[in-house]
Amino acid sequence: MAKIVSVEVLQVNLKPKVKRTDAVQSFELQETPMVRITDADGVTGTGYSYTIGTGGSSICKLIDDHLAPVLIGQEAEGIEALWRSLFYRIHALTVGAVSTLALATIDTALWDLHARKAGLPLHRIAGGAKSTIQLYSTEGGWLHMDESELVEEALKAKEQGFGGGKLKVGRPHVAEDVRRIGAVRDKVGPAWEIMTDANQGFTLEEAIRRARQFEELDVAWFEEPIHADDIGAHRRLAASTSLPIAVGESMYSLAQFKDYLASGACSVVQTDVARIGGITPWLKVAHLAEAFNVPVCPHFLMELHLGLCCAVPNSRWLEYIPQLDLVTRSTIRIENGQAIPSEAPGLGIDWDWDALQQHIVHRQTHGSAPALADTPS
């Protein structure tokens, strides 16, 4: 096995192409921490995570000061050992978003390096369970949109072959949410899935109230209805409604998912590879959910989650939100609403290094990395 000889830490800032709002926040800026790990054989793996506007510099600082230096000289193929050693190195900071996003940036780079050296795409080296995954669109359902916009975007997504679309909920009164969902349901018909997402915006009482109203509209799931820390409230909500309860994007450890699943507090798992700490723990969450016969429908990061969804048997939906098209040479392949993973070795992301150069706001090298433009795609 080849040892790690260099680690390069970058921050790349990307502006969203469309306005994105939900019940509690706006997506202002995608700060994208990146890591490029090169081993003694000269092979480089690239990994990344993200924020929605703040904290990117803190993640990069944590990697630069406490994680990247200890990677030098370590065996690059020892991914599980490296993840655990890095986790315990910053154990006093866990569990939380900054630490897991930092770990994910490194872990995804190690998996990219591992897959490249093996000559295999991520979806095959991580499991190879399926060749496609069904897409649903989130880009046409933001909370600021009026009913006519929601209907127009839903019909467009349906025509493009998407199997469903997500609508943000959390307007001041339940009647407003019902009217918005109903307007879309009337136009798309009964066979097209409508996912709803509250972004943790409700109390238990309000979540129960809205779920009862949403049931009549046959929504596919009710996502993050209550703050993610409150497992008991989610359990009570799940027991009160026929709607599937979806959680995961705001959970940062395998243990949190274990507690939710064991207590019957959710029926859809939306683990986010960046927020859970990388591919290594993401696969553990997915297989844990499989043991409970619960589907995995990951949050965001569609370019990276595509390979992971096709690696495991219990994936059901991939969320369509383009995020890397400013800095990649190609987008994901879509046929009849199904996303098809790349067969190229690695994560399957075709980075455009010339374009990426224009968005870098931080760069630090540990060891001696090759020039950015020299990195193979």
N, C-alpha and C positions, 0 to 999 in steps of 0.2 A: 504493500500500500504506500502511496505517495503522501508526503507530509505537506502541510500548508506552508507556503513561503511568503504569501502576501495577502493582505486584506485591505480593500479600498472602500471607504465609506463616503456616500454621496447623499445629498438631498436635492430632489428634483421637484419643482413646484409647477403644478398644472392647473389651469383655470377650467372649471366645468363649462361645457359648451352651451348648456341650458340651465335655467334657473331651477334649483332644487330646494323645496321647502317641505317640512312636515310639521307635526303638532308641537315640536319643542325647539326646532333649530332650522338653520339654513346651511347648505353645503357651500361654503365660501371659496375654498381652495383645497385642492388635493396636494398636500405636502407628502412627498413620496420618498421616505428613507430607502436607500439602496445599498447593497453590499456586493462587492465582486471579490470572490475568493479564488485564488490561484494556487495550484499545487506544484510539487516539484517536477511533474511531467509537463508542465506548461498549460494545463487545461484550466479554464476559468468557468466558474459558475456564478450566475447573477441571481440575486434575490431581492425582494422588496416588501414593503408594507405601506401603510397610508395613514393620514389623518384627514379630517374634513375641514381643516382650517387653522388649527393651533396644535402645538406640541411637537411638531416635526423636528425642531432643533434640539429638543430635550432627548428625543429618541436617538438621534445621531450622536449627541454628546455622551449618552450612556454607552453606546457601542464603542465610540472612540476611546473613552477613558477606561472602561472596565471590561469590555468583552473582546474587542478585536485584538488587543495585544496578547491575550492568553491563547488565541487560536494559532499563533505562529508556532510552527514546529509540531503541531498536533496531526494525527492521522486523519485525513479528510474523509475517509470512508466510515469512520466511527461515529456516525450521525447521532445515534441514540446516546452514546457516551458523552459526546460533545454537548448535546442538548441538556442533559442532566447536570453536567459540570457547570455550564453557564447558568442554568436555572439556580443552582445552589450558590453560585458566586454572588448572585444578586437576590438571594432568598429573602432578605429583610425588606426588599421592595415589592415582593409579590404578595398576593395576586393582584395585578392591576394592568391597565392598558399600556402604560409606558414600557413596563418590563416585558410584557408578552409581545408587543409590537417590535421591540428590539430583538427578542429571541426569534420571532418569525422572519425578520429581515435576513438574519444569519442562516436559519434553518432552511429557508427556501433556496438560498444560494448553495448550500451543501447538497440539497437534493438535485438541483440543476447540474451541479458538478458530477454527482454520482451517476445521474442518468446519461449525461454526455459521455462519460468514460465507458459506460456500458453499451452505448450506441442505441439506447432505447428512449422512447417518449415517456413522459411522466405517467400517463394513464396505464401503460403496460408494466412499468417497473414497480408501480405502487399497487397493482392488483389485476388490472386488465379485465374487469367484470363486464364491460359493455362498450359498444362502439359509438353510441350517440346518447344525447340527453335532451329532453324536451325543454324548450325555452318559454319563459313568460317575461313580459316587459314591465318595467317600473317607470320608464322615462315619460310616460304619458299620464301619470296619475298623481302629480304633486298637489299639495294642499292648496296652493294659491290659485290653481286653475278653476275656471268656472265650468258649469255643466256641459256647455256646448264644446269646450275644449276637451274635456274628459271623453265625451262620446266620440268626437272626431279622432282622437288618438287611439281609442280602443278599437274602433272600426278599422283604422289603418293597421294596427298590430294584428288584428284578426285576418285581414286580407294578406298580410305578409307571412302568415302561417303560424304565428305565435299561438300557443295553446291557452293563454290567459294573460291577464294584466293586473298589476297591483294599483290599488287606490289608497292614498293616504287618508286617514280619518282623524277626527279630533276637532272638528268645527265646534263652536260654542254650544250648540244644542244638537241633541241626537237627531232631530228632524232634518237638520241640514245634511248630516252624513247620510241618512236614509235616502233623501232626495237625490243626492249625487250618485250613490250606488245604484239606486233605482233607475236613474236616467240611462246609465250605461247598460244595466241588465235588460232594459226594454229594447235596446238597439242590437245588442250582441246575441241575444237569445239565451236559452237555458243551457246549452252545451258548452259554452265558453266559460272558463274559470275566472272568477274575480277574487283576488286576494286582497285583504284589508290590513293596514298597518297603522297602529296608534303610536308607535315610538315611545312607549312607556308613559303615555300622557294621561291615563285615567286612574282614579281610585278604584278599589274593588267594586264598590257599589255602582259606580258609573259604568264600569266595564261589564258588569252583569246586565245592567239596563240596556246598554248598546248591543250586547251580544244577542239578547232576545229579539231586538228589532232586526239585526242583521240576519238572523236565522231564516226569516221569510224571504230573503233575497238570495239564499243558497250560496253564500260566499265560501270560497275554498278553505280559507283559514282566517283567524283573527290573530294578528302578529303583534308581539310586544304590547299587550294591552295595559300592563301594570309594570311598575319598576321591577327590574330583573332580580333584585335582591330578595324579593318577597315570594318565596316558594309557596308558603301557606296560602297566600291570596290567589296565586295561580291554580293551586289545587282546588280551592273552593270555586273558582270561576269555571274550571274544567268540569267539575261535577254538576254545575248549574246549567250547562249549555250543550247542545249537540254540535256546536262549531269546533273544528280542530283548533287547538291553541298552539301557536308557533312561537318559539323562543330560541335565542342563541347568539345573536349578534353582539349582545352586551354581556356575555359570559366569557370568563378568562381562564377556566381550568376544567380539567376532566372531572374533578370531583363535583363541580357545580352541575354538570350535565347528569352525572350519576344520581345526584339527589333529586333533580327534577324528574328523571325517568322512573326512579324507584318509587316516588310518591305519586305518580300519575298526574303530574302537574302540567304536562305538555304532550302533544301528539304529533308535532312536527319539529325537527331539530334543524336549526339554521346556523350551525357553527361556522365561524368566519376564520379562515386560515391565518389571517394576520392577528386577529384579536385572541385567538386561542394559543398562539405562540409558534405557529409554523405547521408544516406538513406532518411532522412526526406526531404531535398531539392531535391534529385534525383527523388522521386516520384512526386513532384510538377512539375518538368520540364517535366517528361514523360506525365503527364496528360495535361499540357499546350500544348505540341506537339500534343496530341490526338485531342485537340480542333481545331487545324489547319490541321488535317488529315495528319500529318507528322509522319513517322515511327521513332522509337527509336532503334538505333544500337550502344550500349555503347562501349566506348573505354577501352581496357585492362581489368585487374581484373576479368578474366572470372569466377573464383570460386565464387566470390561475386555477379557479375552481372547475373549469371545463375538464381538465385532465383528471382532477380528483373525483369529480362526479362519475367519470367513466371508469375509475379504478375500483369503485365499490358497488355492490349489488343493490343497496337500498337507497340510492339517490333517486329523486323523483323529478325535481325541477331545477333548472339553472336560471338565475336572475339576470336578465339582460339590461346592463347599464354600461355602455361603452365608456372606458376610462383611460385607455392607453393609446388611443389612435393617433394622438399628437406625436408620440415617440416610438411608434412601431411601423414597420414597412408593410404589414398586412394585418387584417382583422381576422376574427375567428370565422371559420367556415360554417355556413348555415344552409341547410336544405330542408324545405318543407317544415320550417319551425323547429328543426332539430339541429343542435350544435354538434359538430364533428371535430374531435380533437386532432391536433397536428401529429403526424408520424415522425417529425424531426426529433432527434435526440434532445433531451432536456425538458424544460417546463412547457415548451411549445409557444413561447413568446418571441416574436421576430423583432427584436429591438432595432430601432433606427438610431445608431450612435451619433450621427451627425445632427439629427434633430434634437436628440436628448441633450447635447452640449448646450443648446440655447436656453435650457431651463434649469441648469445646475446653479444652486445657491450655496452649496457647501461641498467640499471635497477634501478628504484627508487620506493619506496612504500609510499603511503599517506594513513594513517590509518594502519590497520593490515590485510594484505592479506594472503590467504593460500599459502603454498609452490607451486611453479610452477608445479611440477610433480604431485601434488595432484588434479590438476584441471581436471574435467571430460571432455571428448572429446565432 
